[in-house]
Structure formats: C-alpha cells, structure tokens
C-alpha cells in the first residue's frame, strides 16, 4: 500500500461517523413559526393555499377577532337546525319535484314556445297562484294535482329557494348554464355568476342572492342526480358496479374472438394533496384542538359509483400507528417477499412521512385510479393522513372484484406496493388473479436500476407504449378544483369532485378517445420504422445475430446488480473492526494528550485559589471522560476480535488492515453516490414541474428557490463523491458538475457502483450496447401497442353502433308507456352520439395509416345480460313513476324553516369572512418576506 492510499484511508477512518442525510420528499410538514424565522421552508401543493390554512389554525383567537366585524348570533345550533329542516323538507318533496322536472323537460323540448312565463299563466286548471321573484316579480299557477308549491314551480321551469313558502326562485336554464360553466372552469364561483346576472339585468347585487342561488342549485343537482338514477334503473344499468365495469369502451367492451392480452386492463393510481378540505370547528373548540370536524350538517349523502367509502377503506387499515407498507405481514409472507431496492427513496414509502399531516385538514386529498385512456375508475378520500397503504389496497380490492384477472396497475412506488400487496390479506387473491404492480415511466427512472429491470415500462412484456403516468396528467387539470372545495362541506366537496370527473370522462376523455388511439397508433408505427433501421446498424456494429442476446443481457445485468445488493457478513465485521480500531486510536490519542498535560498553580490569594480549583476539576472531568471513552472503545474492539478470531491487533502495516480499509472506502463511495443520485432526482423533478404548462408564478418562484438550495447541495455531494472516488484503488471515475446536471436517466449511476470487479468489458455495460438494448425493447413495446390498439379500435367501433341502437330501441319502447322518461333516454342517447361523427373520422384516419393491420368494421360484443349494449332491451319503468305520490305524513312547517333575508345574509357572510381574513394575512406575509 502506497503512502497516498494509506493517507486517504486514514482520512476516511476519521470521518466514518459523519451522517449525510438528504431526504427525498415532495412535501413537508412544518410549523408557521419555523417558516417565518427561516428555519424551515414551506412546501406547497400544486394548488397552494397551505399557508393560509396553517395561519388560520395557529392564530386561533386572533383569527376569530378579525372575522367579528359586527354583532353576530351566538347560538350556532339555530343555523344548523334551519339547514337541516330545509333539507329534510326538500327530501320529502323530492319524488314530486323529480316528476315535475320530467314533465317540464319533456314539454319544454316538445313545445313550440321557449318562454318560461307565458302571458296566460292560468289555463283553467290552476286553483291558486304563487307570486315570487325570479328576475322580476311574476305570478305562476298552482294546479290541483300539485302536492307542493315547490313541485308546481318546478313543473313551470323554476327551482324554488325555500321548501315551504318560496318567495324567490331560479330558472332551470340559469342553473344548467352555471352547472356547465363551472364544470368547464371550476374557478367560476356562484357569486361571480350572480353578479354577472345582476349586471345584465341592472339589479344591485346583494349577498343573500348568492345564498338563494346556492340553495336552488343544491336542489337542482339533487333532482338532476335522481333523474339520472331513474333512467339507469329503467335501462337496467343500476347495479352497484355497473359504472365501473363499463366505464371505458376501449378497456372494457370485450368482443368475441378477439386475441387475449397479457394485461386485460391497464390502470394507474396515485394520491394528490391539492383537493384538501379544512377541518371545521366551532369557535369555542379551536383552542381545545378538537379532533372531529363540526361541519354544518346538510343531511345529504353522495351516491356515486366512483367514490370508495371511508368504511371500506378502513377495512385495510392496521390497528396502531404503523402503516401496512411496513408491518402488515406474517412470518411466511415476510420470508416470501423480496427485498425492495428502492425502500426509503420515496415519501410515500416512509411511514414517518405518511403519518404526518397538518391538523387543519379533514380530507387531505384524494387517491384515485384511472384507466390508461384517462377515464376515472375509483376515488377515495385521504382522511387526516398522508398517502397510506390502505388507499391503494382498497382500490386494488375493488378493481379485482370488478374485472377479475389480468390487471396491471401503475404506481410511483409500485415496487414497494408489490411487497405490501403480497403480504396483505389481498395477497392470495392477487396471486390467483395474476395482478401485476408496475412503475410509471417518469417515476421509474428515479428508481434503482435493479428495480427498473423488473418494473420499468420499457422492460415489461405486454405493456406496449403505455407510460402509466395518466394520474399526473389528470391531476394537472383537477387541481383547478382546489379553491372550490377547500372550505366546502364534506358533502359539497365530494359532490364537486364527482361532478367534475363525470363531466371530464364524457366531454374530455370519451370525446377524444379516438384521437388518443390515432396518436398512439401513429407513434407506434413511427417507432417500429425508425428502430428497425437503427437496430440493424447497431447489431452489425456489435456483431449480434440474434435478438435473444438482448434478453440474456438483461438477465445478466439483473443478476449482477442483485449480487451488489448486500455485503457479506464477514466483510461487514471486518469493516466494523477497522472503523472501531480507528475510533480506539483516536480515543487513545486523546487520553494520552490529557495525561501528558500538567498544570502547576501557585496560588497567591484566596480568589485565584478558587479559580484554579475549578480549572483542576474541569481537567479531571475531561480526563475521566477520555478514560471512559477509551475503555468503551477498547471493549468493543475486544469483542470484535473474539468474533473474528483475531490473535494480534491489526496495525496499518498489516494486509488485513489494508483490505478492510479498501472495503470501507468502497462503502463510503457507494453512500456518496447514493446521495448525489438522490439530489439529482429531486432536481429533475423540480425542473420538470417548473417548466410544466399551467404552473403558476408563485409556484415557479418557490421551485426556483428550492433549486438554488438543491444545486448547492449537489456541489457539496459532488465534492464528497470525488473524494471517495479518489480513495478507491484503482481510483474510480470522478464526475464534473457539467456531467451531473445533464444526467437524464439515473440508470447511469448504477454503472458507477461496481468495485469488486471490472464490468467495463461486459457487453451490456458499453454505451452502444445499452442504446441497442433500449432500442430493441422499445421496438418490442411498439409492436405490442399495435396489437392492443387493434383490439381497442375494434371495441370502440362496435360500442358506438351497439349503444346507439340499444338506446334508440329503449327510447321507442318507453315512449309508449312514459313519454317524459323516454325523453330523458333520448337526452342520454344524444349525449353519447354527439361525438360519433368525430370518432368515425378519426377511425377512418387510422385505417388510412400506412401499416394499419386492424379493422374498423363492427364486431360482436361478448358481454351478454340485462342492460348490455348488445342485448335485447327489456325496459323497466321504476315504481316511483307509476305509483301515485303520497303526501308525507307530516310536513315540516316550523316558522324557522322560512329563510329570512337576514338569515341568508348571515350564512353567506360566515362563508366569506374566514377566507377574507386568511387572504389578508397571506398578503401581509408575502409583502413582509418577499426578498425583492
């Protein structure tokens, strides 16, 4: 061993206790005080707003004082009771309101007059009249057959704002306009819409108008949802999992005689923390840190096939504080599960991270699954927690129950979730149904190379060109909902999220489905054409005759990396002994220095004597501590010598000391490489987000500041890596700043890890060979994509024809029994068929592509049964439409049910003040701490 190598190893020996801790996390939970004093950096979600909510939570009484602008009611139960009574009254009237809406919708479409209020309101059937404000004061007739005034108003196209004595109403046209407008632009608020109407009509805006509109809008959505439910019941499509099983024509509409695919359904799932909802508390409970949410009860419950209930999710939660990602396994399953090479690299793999969440939120986001085309499959609320394992487990359980075998699920931590799923109660079912856990293409490049070889989309047979990053694209659009749901009630939040994805599935995903198929088909054909030419030249340069060599290379690399995943036990003990010898030498040197140092005092006065005594005692304490440290280190060294059967203590001149030192240098080299790789991953993700379209200025500014800090950390980690690389024998490759910041694929780091043997001569380690390897597998995936697209194109064409024929036949059969219901079936048919022309054009364009190998002629569906598009319609008229409506046994007519203008003003003001105060505080903080 040369003097330079010995000096480098001794330097490593002195610094082996240094901890280098760089956490990989995309969000942190910090205190407001730490943010303000600069100790912590506030991490924000894609939609922002966390500073506002955290400020409201921590300021407590100060926040409440700001919002008290005038005398307010102290009895909050009055408002709660009034809302409950109002909703209960509407609920009792809902059957009559639904039939009145069906009648209006049918007559409005069939009638020639498009006026809401004809001049002759009394047609001879009315027995009384009702005067109310719509835009102006109008008088509407009430028939003898009307059970309620509200149903009489609904029959004439207006939705009342009160269930008992309505004095104001909103036209159905205005409500439908706002519903569609807000689905297209979630930022569009009720107040903005009402102000627009007021400006158009020359009316001064009043706050109570927003509250009246909100009440009418809630009732309209409730009636609208009930009508959809009745139509589904008439078509025999009302089973619990019908929507899920038929959510995407390209994925689920199976045909007879079609080829079997390895993955019958490809989906992606992930969590998103933007759609939070603030935990509501009464003012006297803020100081008590009350754990439960005290929303104003509405008495309303969302019924949706998209949402997974909290109760179902909790079935997969573990008792206690630990998360199933780590402890949900028995002894047998623990032995069967393979170690995860990426453990700890992601925030949602870390139990300490997923348990932490701000107490200011009740729902902390959503966890959802989407098919490869982007259609929403399932949604689950994340409740007062981070992205725990119970959410993906509940999602997979629902999907396996609905679709059976052959599912492939993409997840950013799919490698870890595979272990979690195998060791959970779903493990046997997942194995029997051959469920496969995958990793998305974007997140996959941040995983270890060993993990990529098993889970990365490029190397998974049967996956095609699917990147499994659909959730990221979905969340980039749904984040616009954040400001709408942040302060909503639990019901209204779920209602808004469900309505958004229902609209998105129809008007975005299904409307552009054939565009998706066209673009993917064209991309796959281009990849196949280009790859064949490039691969032929590469195989010639590498002297490769058979394609099977690429599969052998992949297996060789996998075996090689598996051999690097753990250190031999004897080597570990030798390294520990070498490090302990270094600590023993250091403590021995420290003890000798103290023992060899003598202080002689000649006290002149009593004052100096006392000071000299204190110095003596301090020296004696240092000597005692040094002796204790030496004894402790000596005891550890002796124990290791006993385990290793070391007869004579190693010294730097011994061969064993030098070999162990090289092993330690190897380990420090790997740790430095891991640190550097982790920081580069964080930089890649932040750069990608900063350049993403739609990212706001504030978030880009926040990411830019984080990048400055991250770049400094990368430079420090790079210096440490180069120091460790030079300590290796032979010295390892050093890296320059320009090389590191240009790394795009993190597999390059894994080729730097080998120190036990030289892999530079292995063919798969050569850059040209690796390029050929990736080119070959990309061409294979493109050929698989063509096969899948041929099946999906055939399905979509068949579905369009079958669904059009089925709904038209149902409409004709129902029309003879219930024309109003038949009209609703007609509306559903028109909604479906409005995209047929654009779909047919895209399908024709696909068939015109050079290299197209599929068919665009309709096939025959393999799905048989009631309600299926290929079946003979057997209509069912719901009993609620045939039987006469019975009046409720007791109508709630308490005087407090009537909403006065003062009541409506207070409801609207209470909703606005909390947001106003927090926004004001946020503005002050931004001005105060803006460095510019």
Secondary structure as UniProt FT lines:
FT   HELIX           3..14
FT   TURN            15..17
FT   HELIX           32..36
FT   TURN            37..38
FT   HELIX           50..59
FT   HELIX           61..67
FT   HELIX           76..110
FT   STRAND          126..133
FT   STRAND          137..143
FT   TURN            144..145
FT   HELIX           149..155
FT   TURN            156..157
FT   STRAND          158..160
FT   STRAND          168..171
FT   HELIX           172..184
FT   TURN            186..187
FT   HELIX           190..201
FT   HELIX           207..234
FT   TURN            235..236
FT   TURN            240..241
FT   HELIX           242..245
FT   HELIX           249..252
FT   TURN            256..257
FT   STRAND          265..272
FT   HELIX           283..286
FT   TURN            287..289
FT   STRAND          307..308
FT   HELIX           310..314
FT   TURN            315..316
FT   HELIX           324..327
FT   HELIX           331..336
FT   TURN            341..344
FT   HELIX           347..349
FT   HELIX           351..355
FT   TURN            359..360
FT   STRAND          363..371
FT   TURN            372..373
FT   STRAND          376..383
FT   HELIX           389..403
FT   STRAND          407..410
FT   TURN            412..413
FT   HELIX           414..423
FT   TURN            425..426
FT   HELIX           427..432
FT   TURN            433..434
FT   STRAND          436..439
FT   HELIX           441..444
FT   TURN            445..446
FT   HELIX           449..455
FT   HELIX           457..459
FT   TURN            461..462
FT   TURN            464..465
FT   HELIX           470..478
FT   HELIX           479..481
FT   HELIX           482..485
FT   TURN            486..487
FT   HELIX           490..504
FT   HELIX           505..510
FT   TURN            511..512
FT   HELIX           513..541
FT   TURN            542..543
FT   HELIX           548..563
FT   HELIX           569..595
FT   HELIX           606..644
FT   TURN            652..653
FT   HELIX           655..690
FT   TURN            693..694
FT   HELIX           697..727
FT   HELIX           737..741
FT   HELIX           747..750
FT   TURN            751..752
FT   TURN            760..761
FT   HELIX           763..765
FT   HELIX           767..815
FT   TURN            816..817
FT   HELIX           819..833
FT   TURN            834..835
FT   HELIX           836..847
FT   TURN            850..851
FT   TURN            866..867
FT   TURN            869..870
FT   HELIX           879..882
FT   HELIX           895..897
FT   HELIX           901..929
//
